[in-house]
């Protein structure tokens, strides 16, 4: 299988590239040259936002293209048009394309936001929907739309699970937002990679929600796994969501991954994934995701990379201490 990976040097793109290499696929990685791709790939350089930035892709034949772009949809449009000769186009989209809020249990038929393949810089949901439309306009039933949810695991460059691991490794009392049995729905980046490449082999097309079943783990299981793998003496201080919110602490950003009960939580953690499960999606236990992320963090010196287009996450120590004293 000849794969063209657009990106392939960080997080999702890197996980997909590495899995393709383990399958013995012929992998070409198109990237800007800021990070080294895994060994064993053919490397092409270009910048999709620059004039003639796609020139390196004018030649070459590929059975499948995987695109993780989350910026202007017009970049997906231009790339898809240039690569129309490829066999399939896989666009790593997001469940953010669904109109907020979504009810628990909705599937791929839920209403989506407006989007345009010709759009420039727009907000994240519209960008991902525009990217989907760009792929569909060119590839039709040869386009696969991977609507991922929360993604965790090694190579994470957003900082969510790395922040919790670093904070808990420091020890002491740790503000743990309740309820402790809050169900979490996420996808390990390696499980996303495996399913995506399996889907290419199966010739799947159209949209798929790609995330674990609801309540695959809980907030308590996640944080206890962090305590276990770091060997920390941290004491989790479970705090009611009302107390957390009244202190001005922001869910998702100040306390990554966590959302209090309500529309935000139901939308992010209540998706129907029966379609993906029926086609072979398998999700590893949270303890494995946490342990492997911690091992990766240690292997790179303890500091996770940070995407420049995303703000850093995590609660300020002073604010945490203030709430714990209260």
C-alpha positions in Angstrom: 0.0 0.0 0.0 1.4 3.4 -1.0 0.4 6.0 1.6 0.8 9.8 1.4 0.7 11.3 4.9 0.2 15.0 5.0 2.0 15.9 8.2 3.3 12.7 9.8 5.8 14.3 12.2 3.6 15.0 15.3 0.9 13.4 17.3 -1.9 11.9 15.1 0.1 12.1 11.9 3.1 10.5 13.5 1.1 7.6 15.0 -0.5 6.9 11.7 2.9 7.0 9.9 4.4 4.6 12.5 1.6 2.1 12.2 1.8 2.2 8.4 5.5 1.5 8.6 4.9 -1.5 10.8 2.5 -2.9 8.2 5.2 -2.7 5.6 3.5 0.1 3.6 5.4 2.5 1.3 5.0 5.8 3.2 5.6 9.3 1.9 5.4 12.2 4.4 4.7 15.7 3.2 5.7 18.3 5.8 7.3 21.7 6.4 10.6 20.3 7.7 10.2 21.6 11.3 10.3 18.1 12.8 11.9 14.9 11.7 9.5 12.2 10.5 10.0 8.5 11.6 12.8 6.7 9.8 11.9 4.7 6.8 9.7 7.2 5.0 10.2 9.2 1.9 10.1 12.9 2.9 8.7 15.7 0.8 8.8 19.3 1.9 6.3 22.1 1.3 4.0 24.6 3.0 0.3 24.4 2.1 -0.2 28.0 3.0 2.5 29.3 0.6 2.4 30.0 -3.1 3.5 26.9 -4.9 3.6 25.2 -1.5 2.2 21.9 -3.0 4.7 21.7 -5.8 6.4 18.6 -4.3 3.1 16.7 -4.7 2.7 17.3 -8.4 4.3 13.9 -9.2 3.8 10.6 -7.4 1.1 7.9 -7.2 -0.5 6.9 -3.9 -3.3 4.4 -3.0 -4.4 6.6 -0.1 -3.8 10.1 1.3 -4.3 10.9 5.0 -4.9 14.6 5.9 -5.0 16.0 9.5 -5.3 19.7 8.5 -7.3 21.8 10.9 -6.8 25.3 9.4 -8.4 27.0 6.4 -10.6 24.5 4.5 -9.3 26.0 1.2 -6.0 24.3 1.9 -7.8 20.9 1.9 -9.6 21.9 -1.2 -6.4 22.7 -3.1 -4.6 19.6 -1.9 -7.5 17.3 -2.7 -7.8 18.7 -6.2 -4.1 18.3 -6.9 -4.2 14.7 -5.5 -7.4 13.6 -7.2 -5.4 10.8 -8.9 -5.0 9.1 -5.5 -7.1 6.1 -4.7 -8.7 7.4 -1.4 -8.6 10.5 0.7 -8.9 10.2 4.5 -9.6 13.4 6.3 -9.1 13.4 10.1 -12.0 15.5 11.1 -13.6 16.1 14.5 -16.8 15.5 16.4 -16.8 19.3 16.7 -18.6 19.4 13.3 -21.9 18.5 15.0 -24.1 21.4 16.1 -23.9 22.1 19.8 -25.3 20.7 22.0 -25.8 17.1 20.9 -27.8 14.6 22.8 -26.3 11.5 24.4 -26.3 8.6 21.9 -26.5 10.6 18.6 -24.7 9.0 15.6 -23.2 10.3 12.4 -26.6 11.5 11.2 -26.7 14.4 13.7 -26.9 17.9 12.3 -23.6 19.5 11.5 -22.4 23.1 11.4 -22.2 25.1 8.2 -19.0 25.0 6.4 -17.4 25.8 3.0 -14.5 24.2 1.2 -13.5 27.6 0.0 -13.3 29.2 3.4 -10.2 30.8 4.8 -9.5 31.2 8.5 -12.7 30.2 10.4 -13.4 28.7 13.8 -12.5 25.1 14.5 -15.9 23.5 13.9 -16.4 25.4 10.6 -12.8 24.6 9.6 -13.3 20.9 10.1 -16.6 20.8 8.3 -15.2 22.8 5.4 -12.3 20.3 5.2 -14.8 17.5 5.1 -16.7 19.1 2.2 -13.5 19.8 0.4 -12.6 16.1 0.5 -16.1 15.0 -0.5 -16.2 17.5 -3.4 -13.2 15.9 -5.0 -13.3 12.3 -3.9 -16.9 11.6 -3.3 -17.4 8.0 -2.1 -13.6 7.6 -2.0 -13.4 10.0 0.9 -13.3 8.8 4.5 -14.2 11.3 7.3 -12.7 10.3 10.6 -14.6 12.3 13.2 -12.4 11.9 16.2 -13.2 12.9 19.7 -10.8 13.7 22.5 -7.4 12.2 21.5 -4.8 11.1 24.1 -1.6 9.1 24.1 2.1 9.4 23.3 3.2 12.3 21.2 0.4 14.5 22.5 1.2 18.1 21.6 -1.9 19.7 23.2 -0.8 19.1 26.8 -3.9 17.6 28.4 -2.7 14.2 29.7 0.9 15.4 30.0 -0.3 18.2 32.4 -2.0 15.7 34.7 0.9 13.4 34.7 3.4 16.2 35.5 1.1 17.7 38.2 0.5 14.4 39.9 4.2 13.4 39.7 4.9 16.5 41.8 3.0 15.0 44.7 1.1 16.6 47.5 -2.6 17.4 47.5 -4.0 17.5 44.0 -7.3 19.2 43.2 -9.4 16.4 41.6 -12.6 17.7 40.0 -15.7 15.6 40.6 -17.9 13.7 40.3 -15.2 11.0 40.5 -17.4 8.6 38.5 -17.7 11.1 35.6 -17.6 9.0 32.4 -14.9 9.8 29.8 -15.0 9.1 26.1 -11.7 9.4 24.3 -9.5 7.7 21.7 -5.9 6.6 22.2 -4.0 8.0 19.2 -2.6 4.6 18.4 -6.1 3.1 18.3 -7.1 5.9 16.0 -4.2 5.1 13.7 -4.9 1.3 13.7 -8.6 1.8 12.8 -7.8 4.4 10.2 -5.4 2.2 8.3 -7.7 -0.8 8.7 -10.5 1.3 7.2 -8.3 2.2 4.2 -7.7 -1.6 3.7 -11.4 -2.2 3.9 -12.3 0.6 1.5 -14.6 2.4 4.0 -16.0 5.8 3.2 -18.2 8.5 4.6 -18.3 9.8 8.2 -17.4 7.7 11.3 -17.4 8.8 14.9 -14.0 7.6 16.2 -13.8 7.6 19.9 -14.2 5.0 22.6 -17.6 3.8 23.8 -19.1 6.2 26.4 -17.7 5.8 29.9 -14.7 3.8 28.6 -13.1 5.1 31.8 -13.9 7.6 34.5 -12.1 10.7 35.9 -11.2 8.7 39.0 -9.7 5.8 37.0 -7.7 8.3 34.8 -6.2 10.2 37.7 -5.5 7.0 39.8 -3.7 5.6 36.8 -1.6 8.8 36.8 -0.7 8.3 40.5 0.2 4.6 39.9 2.4 5.1 36.8 4.3 8.1 38.2 4.9 6.4 41.6 3.8 9.6 43.2 2.6 10.2 46.8 -0.1 12.6 45.5 -3.3 12.7 47.4 -6.3 13.3 45.1 -8.7 15.8 46.8 -12.1 15.2 45.2 -13.9 18.5 44.9 -17.5 19.0 43.9 -17.9 20.6 40.4 -19.9 23.5 41.9 -16.9 24.4 44.1 -14.5 24.2 41.2 -16.7 26.4 39.0 -17.4 29.0 41.8 -13.6 29.4 42.2 -13.4 30.6 38.5 -11.6 27.5 37.3 -12.3 26.8 33.7 -13.2 23.2 32.7 -11.2 21.7 29.9 -8.5 24.4 29.9 -7.5 24.9 33.6 -8.4 21.3 34.4 -7.7 19.5 31.1 -10.0 16.6 30.0 -12.6 17.4 32.8 -16.0 18.8 32.1 -18.8 19.1 34.7 -22.2 17.4 34.2 -24.2 19.2 31.5 -24.4 19.9 27.8 -20.6 20.2 27.3 -20.0 16.8 29.0 -22.9 15.1 27.2 -21.7 16.5 23.8 -18.1 15.4 24.2 -18.6 12.2 26.1 -21.9 10.8 24.8 -21.3 9.9 21.2 -22.7 6.8 19.5 -19.8 4.8 18.1 -21.5 1.6 17.1 -20.6 2.2 13.4 -16.9 2.3 14.1 -17.1 -0.6 16.6 -18.9 -2.7 13.9 -15.9 -2.2 11.6 -13.3 -3.2 14.0 -12.5 -0.3 16.4 -10.8 -1.6 19.5 -9.9 0.6 22.5 -7.1 -0.2 24.9 -7.5 0.3 28.6 -6.8 3.7 30.1 -4.0 2.3 32.3 -2.1 1.5 29.1 -2.6 4.9 27.6 -1.5 6.6 30.7 1.6 4.4 31.3 2.8 4.7 27.7 2.3 8.5 27.7 4.3 8.8 30.9 7.1 6.6 29.5 7.2 8.8 26.3 7.3 12.0 28.4 10.3 10.6 30.4 12.0 9.6 27.2 12.0 13.2 25.9 13.0 14.8 29.2 9.6 15.4 30.8 8.4 18.3 28.7 5.8 17.6 26.1 5.9 19.6 22.8 3.3 22.3 22.5 1.4 23.2 19.3 2.0 27.0 18.6 -1.6 27.4 17.5 -3.1 26.1 20.8 -2.9 27.8 24.2 -1.1 26.0 27.0 -3.5 24.2 29.4 -3.3 23.6 33.2 -4.3 25.2 36.5 -2.0 27.7 38.1 -0.5 26.4 41.4 -1.7 29.4 43.3 -5.3 28.9 42.3 -5.2 25.2 43.1 -3.8 26.0 46.6 -6.4 28.6 47.2 -9.3 26.1 46.4 -7.7 23.4 48.5 -7.3 25.7 51.5 -11.0 26.7 51.1 
